[in-house]
Amino acid sequence: YVTPGQRHGGEDTALLEKRQRLYEVAKARNPHRWSGKTRNWNPVNEVWLNPPKEIRAKAEKLGKQSRTSPDNCVDKHRFSYPKSSLAC
C-alpha cells in the first residue's frame, strides 16, 4: 500500500521495491510464517475513482476470480468458512 501523496510524488515504485526485498528477507528467515506467496508488490498503473462501465465490469470479473483462487490461507478461508474455523 502507498498513500496517494506517495503515488503522485513518484515514490511508490521505490517504496514497493523496498517492501518486496524486506518481505523476501523475512520469508527466507522464517518460511513457516507464509503458507504461500507474499503480496504482489508491483505498482498499480491506473487508479479510477469513477471508472467507465467497461472497466468496472472487468474489475468485478477479476475480483471474483481472485476470490475463487486464493493464494494464502486467510483468503482461502475468508469467503467460505466462519472465522472460528481458521486452522492454517
N, C-alpha and C positions, 0 to 999 in steps of 0.2 A: 504494500500500500504506500502511495505517496500522496501528499497533500496537493490540492490544486495549485498552490503557490510554488511548490517544488516542481510540479509538472510544467507550469508556464515559465518558470525560471530556467528550465533546461537541466535541472538537477536529477530528474527521475532516472535516467539511464545509469548514471554513476551510482546512485543510491541502490538501485535494484541489482546491479552487478556486485556491489559490495555485500549486500544481503545474501546473494546467491553463494558467494565464496564463504561467507560466515556459516551458512547452513550446511554447505558441503563439508567444512571442517568439523562442525558439530556432529553431523551424521557419521563421519569417519571415526570420531572419538567414541560415540555412543550409538552404534547402529540399532540396538534393541529399542530405542525410543521411536523409531519410524517403522510403520507397517508397510510402507510403500515409498513412493517418490516424495520429494519435498515440493514446495509450492512452485508454480510456474512464475518465474521472475522476469519474464520478457515484458518490456514496456508496451503499453497499450498505445496504438497509433491514433485511434479516433475515440472520442467520447462525445456522446449526444445527450442533450437534456430533453429534447423533444424529437426523437427520430421519426423519419418518414415511416409509413406503414410497412413498406418492404423490408426495411432494416429491422424494425421491431419484430416482424414475423420471423425473420431469420434468427434473431437473438433468442426468441422464445423457443424455437426449434432446437437451437444449440443448448439452451438451458435444460430442456427435457432430456437431451442426450447425455449431458454430464450427470444428471441425477440417476440415470439408469446404468451408467458405467463409472461408479466411483473409484477414485484412486487411493483412498485411505480409509482406515477403519471407521472413523467418525462419520464420514459421508456415506459409507456403505450402510450404516445402521440408521442414519438420521431420518430417512424417508420411509422406512418400513417397520421400525421397531420402537417401542417406548424407551425413554431414556434409561429406565431401570434395567433393561436387558443388555446394555452395552458390556461386552466382555471381550476385550481385544488382547 
